[in-house]
């Protein structure tokens, strides 16, 4: 673990807005080394204690590969900067199941934004984490806000049922879709649409007629669903990042979402998100502690063999594992 003075120094540099310090802090919280985990926890504690209430914006963007997330994100980010905001973007790249590596090429796809002084882009590998984000995305948001970025945008790996977890980390969750037929729309996961706070039809310049038709279909679909947020109706707009068509509508819906009258509602949602974040981390910690216990891990391996051979049902094996965990915990207490 880094010394207390070094952690405090890093916190000071992050608070001053140092881009190098922000990158160093994000690397620290992404590390799985035990000593780094302790230092990261200490750093986050300091940053949270120092952080005064601010009107920050947390925005999530998701969409299928090829929908134009990075292109839209660059134009959107530049528009936010032109409006006086400092923008941090946390793209999540898919990791290889075989090697665990990621390309992390989002900066290449956002050349203008990546060079802007008021923007900070930090791609991260998804590793084995589901939900379209990483296990440390929420912590990364805290670091970026502490560094003075008032708008933090999380770009998920892709779109699907699991990406609904990303909605629990942001205030405004935007779903990007391409112009498509009604039959194609039926393949869209209902879960992702239910948590979308806004739907943007991209690449409208390819076919404005198709974009408007798709806009009408999604508008009808969201009316049949429960609102994603209290006192909020999910808008559906179409836009093109390549010709700057419709970006005004995207900016308008963002401004409407973050009006001062909705500040209390947003803060209430954030409280619920912090509790959900805590619950998720507790589950992860319990699983990690169990699997790191040699006795329990060996017992679980034996049950896996029994399940694989068909001699025990998975539900019976789970009950046996739970009894083994309970006995081990009692012995340690």
C-alpha positions in Angstrom: 0.0 0.0 0.0 1.3 3.5 -0.8 2.0 5.7 2.1 -0.7 8.0 3.4 1.3 11.0 2.3 1.6 9.7 -1.3 -2.2 9.0 -1.4 -2.9 12.5 -0.1 -0.5 14.0 -2.6 -2.3 12.2 -5.4 -5.7 13.4 -4.1 -4.3 17.0 -4.1 -3.2 16.7 -7.7 -6.5 15.1 -8.8 -8.4 17.9 -7.1 -6.2 20.5 -8.9 -7.3 19.0 -12.2 -4.0 17.4 -13.2 -4.7 15.1 -16.1 -1.7 13.0 -15.3 -2.9 12.6 -11.7 -6.4 11.6 -12.9 -4.9 8.9 -15.2 -2.7 7.7 -12.3 -5.7 7.5 -10.0 -7.8 5.6 -12.5 -4.9 3.1 -13.0 -4.8 2.7 -9.3 -8.5 1.9 -8.9 -8.4 -0.5 -11.8 -5.5 -2.5 -10.3 -6.3 -5.8 -8.6 -3.1 -5.9 -6.5 -4.0 -6.0 -2.8 -1.8 -3.1 -1.9 -3.2 -1.0 -4.7 -6.8 -1.8 -3.7 -6.1 -0.4 -0.2 -4.5 2.7 -1.6 -7.5 3.2 -4.0 -9.9 2.9 -1.2 -8.0 5.5 0.8 -7.8 7.8 -2.2 -11.6 7.6 -2.9 -12.3 8.3 0.8 -10.3 11.5 0.7 -11.9 12.6 -2.6 -15.4 12.0 -1.3 -14.8 13.9 1.9 -13.4 16.9 0.0 -16.0 16.9 -2.7 -18.6 19.7 -2.2 -22.1 19.3 -3.6 -22.0 20.2 -7.3 -24.4 20.1 -10.2 -22.5 17.4 -12.0 -24.0 15.4 -14.9 -23.6 11.7 -15.3 -24.7 10.4 -18.8 -24.6 6.9 -20.1 -24.6 6.1 -23.8 -25.3 2.6 -25.2 -26.0 1.1 -28.6 -25.3 -1.8 -30.8 -21.9 -2.0 -32.6 -21.9 0.2 -35.7 -24.6 2.5 -34.5 -22.1 5.4 -34.3 -21.6 5.8 -30.6 -18.1 7.2 -30.9 -19.0 9.6 -33.7 -22.1 10.8 -31.9 -20.1 11.1 -28.7 -17.4 13.3 -30.2 -19.9 15.7 -31.7 -22.0 15.7 -28.5 -18.9 16.2 -26.3 -17.7 19.1 -28.4 -21.2 20.7 -28.2 -21.1 20.3 -24.4 -17.7 22.0 -24.2 -18.9 24.8 -26.4 -21.7 25.3 -23.9 -19.1 25.8 -21.1 -18.8 22.2 -19.7 -15.7 20.2 -18.9 -16.3 16.6 -20.2 -14.8 13.3 -19.1 -15.5 10.3 -21.2 -15.1 6.7 -19.9 -15.5 4.3 -22.9 -15.6 0.6 -22.1 -14.0 -1.7 -24.7 -14.8 -5.4 -24.9 -12.1 -7.7 -23.7 -11.0 -10.9 -25.5 -12.3 -14.0 -23.7 -9.1 -15.8 -24.7 -6.4 -13.2 -23.9 -8.2 -10.7 -21.8 -6.8 -7.9 -24.0 -8.7 -4.9 -25.4 -8.0 -2.6 -28.4 -8.9 0.6 -26.4 -9.2 2.5 -29.7 -11.8 5.0 -28.6 -9.4 8.0 -28.7 -8.7 7.2 -32.3 -12.4 7.4 -33.1 -12.7 10.8 -31.3 -9.7 12.7 -32.7 -11.0 16.2 -32.2 -12.4 15.6 -28.7 -9.3 13.7 -27.5 -7.1 16.8 -28.2 -9.4 19.3 -26.5 -8.1 20.8 -23.2 -11.6 20.6 -21.6 -12.0 16.9 -22.4 -10.6 13.8 -20.9 -11.0 10.4 -22.4 -10.0 7.2 -20.6 -10.9 3.9 -22.3 -11.0 0.8 -20.0 -11.3 -2.9 -20.7 -14.5 -4.7 -19.7 -12.5 -7.7 -18.6 -15.0 -10.3 -17.2 -17.5 -7.8 -16.0 -21.0 -7.9 -17.3 -23.4 -4.9 -17.7 -21.5 -3.0 -20.4 -19.2 -1.3 -17.9 -16.3 -2.3 -15.7 -16.1 -3.2 -12.0 -14.6 0.2 -11.2 -16.7 2.5 -13.5 -18.5 4.1 -10.5 -15.2 4.8 -8.8 -13.9 6.3 -12.0 -16.8 8.7 -12.1 -16.0 9.9 -8.6 -12.4 10.6 -9.6 -13.4 12.5 -12.7 -15.9 14.7 -10.8 -13.3 15.4 -8.1 -11.0 16.6 -10.9 -13.5 19.2 -11.9 -15.2 17.6 -14.8 -18.9 18.5 -14.5 -20.1 16.1 -17.1 -19.0 12.5 -17.1 -20.1 10.2 -20.0 -19.9 6.4 -19.8 -20.0 4.7 -23.2 -20.9 1.0 -22.7 -19.5 -2.0 -24.6 -22.7 -2.6 -26.6 -26.4 -3.0 -26.2 -28.4 -5.9 -24.7 -30.1 -7.0 -21.5 -27.0 -6.8 -19.4 -26.3 -3.2 -20.3 -29.3 -2.2 -18.1 -26.8 -2.3 -15.2 -25.0 0.7 -16.7 -28.2 2.7 -16.1 -27.6 2.3 -12.4 -24.4 4.4 -12.6 -25.6 7.5 -14.4 -28.4 10.1 -14.3 -29.4 10.1 -17.9 -29.2 6.9 -19.9 -29.3 7.3 -23.7 -30.0 4.5 -26.1 -28.7 4.9 -29.7 -30.4 3.0 -32.5 -30.2 3.0 -36.3 -33.1 3.5 -38.6 -34.7 0.1 -39.0 -37.9 -1.6 -39.9 -40.6 -2.6 -37.4 -39.6 -6.3 -37.6 -36.0 -5.3 -36.7 -37.3 -3.3 -33.7 -38.9 -6.4 -32.3 -35.5 -7.8 -31.7 -34.5 -5.0 -29.4 -34.4 -6.2 -25.8 -37.3 -4.8 -23.8 -35.2 -4.4 -20.7 -32.9 -1.9 -22.3 -35.8 0.2 -23.6 -37.4 0.3 -20.2 -34.4 1.9 -18.6 -33.6 4.3 -21.4 -34.2 7.9 -20.5 -33.8 9.0 -24.1 -33.7 7.3 -27.5 -31.6 8.7 -30.3 -32.1 7.5 -33.9 -28.6 7.9 -35.4 -27.4 8.3 -39.0 -30.5 10.2 -40.1 -28.6 11.6 -43.0 -28.6 8.2 -44.7 -32.4 8.2 -44.9 -34.4 10.9 -43.2 -37.6 9.1 -44.1 -36.4 5.9 -42.4 -35.2 7.9 -39.4 -38.6 9.6 -39.0 -40.4 6.3 -39.4 -38.2 4.6 -36.8 -38.7 7.6 -34.5 -42.5 7.2 -34.7 -42.3 3.5 -34.0 -40.1 3.9 -30.9 -42.3 6.8 -29.7 -45.3 4.5 -29.8 -43.4 1.7 -28.1 -42.2 3.8 -25.1 -45.7 5.0 -24.5 -46.7 1.4 -23.6 -44.0 1.2 -21.0 -43.5 2.5 -17.5 -41.5 5.8 -17.4 -37.8 5.2 -16.8 -37.8 8.0 -14.2 -40.5 9.7 -12.1 -42.0 12.8 -13.8 -40.0 12.1 -17.0 -41.3 11.0 -20.4 -38.7 9.3 -22.6 -38.0 11.5 -25.7 -37.2 10.0 -29.1 -35.2 12.1 -31.5 -33.2 11.5 -34.6 -29.8 13.0 -35.4 -26.7 12.7 -37.6 -23.3 13.3 -36.1 -21.6 13.5 -39.5 -23.7 16.5 -40.8 -24.7 17.9 -37.3 -28.3 17.4 -38.1 -30.5 17.0 -35.0 -27.8 17.6 -32.4 -29.7 20.6 -31.2 -32.5 18.2 -30.2 -30.1 16.0 -28.4 -28.7 18.9 -26.5 -32.2 20.2 -25.7 -33.3 16.9 -24.1 -30.1 16.8 -22.0 -30.8 20.4 -20.8 -34.4 19.5 -20.1 -33.4 16.4 -18.0 -30.9 18.4 -15.9 -33.1 21.5 -15.2 -32.8 22.7 -11.6 -36.3 21.6 -10.8 -35.2 17.9 -11.3 -32.1 18.2 -9.0 -33.9 16.6 -6.0 -35.2 13.7 -8.1 -31.7 13.1 -9.5 -30.1 13.2 -6.0 -32.7 10.7 -4.8 -31.8 8.3 -7.7 -28.1 8.7 -6.9 -28.8 7.6 -3.3 -30.5 4.5 -4.5 -27.6 3.9 -6.9 -25.0 4.1 -4.1 -27.0 1.6 -2.1 -27.2 -0.7 -5.1 -23.5 -0.2 -5.7 -22.7 -1.2 -2.1 -24.9 -4.3 -2.4 -23.1 -5.3 -5.6 -19.6 -4.8 -4.0 -20.7 -6.8 -0.9 -21.7 -9.8 -3.2 -18.5 -9.6 -5.1 -16.4 -9.5 -1.9 -18.3 -12.5 -0.4 -17.8 -14.5 -3.5 -14.1 -13.6 -3.6 -13.6 -14.5 0.0 -15.3 -17.8 -0.5 -13.4 -18.8 -3.5 -10.1 -17.7 -2.0 -10.7 -20.1 0.9 -8.8 -23.3 -0.1 -11.1 -25.6 1.9 -14.3 -24.1 0.4 -12.8 -23.8 -3.1 -11.9 -27.5 -3.0 -15.4 -28.5 -1.9 -16.9 -26.4 -4.7 -14.6 -28.1 -7.2 -15.8 -31.5 -6.0 -19.5 -30.4 -6.4 -18.7 -29.2 -9.9 -17.4 -32.7 -10.8 -20.6 -34.3 -9.3 -22.8 -31.9 -11.3 -20.9 -32.5 -14.5 -21.2 -36.2 -14.1 -25.0 -36.0 -13.5 -24.7 -37.5 -10.0 -26.0 -34.4 -8.3 -28.4 -31.6 -9.5 -27.0 -28.1 -9.5 -29.6 -27.0 -6.9 -28.5 -29.7 -4.5 -24.8 -28.9 -5.1 -25.5 -25.2 -4.3 -27.2 -26.1 -1.0 -24.2 -28.3 -0.1 -21.8 -25.4 -0.9 -23.9 -23.0 1.2 -23.7 -25.4 4.2 -19.9 -25.7 3.7 -19.6 -21.9 3.6 -21.7 -21.5 6.7 -19.6 -24.1 8.6 -16.3 -22.4 7.5 -17.5 -18.9 8.5 -18.6 -20.2 12.0 -15.2 -21.9 12.5 -13.4 -18.6 11.6 -15.6 -16.6 14.0 
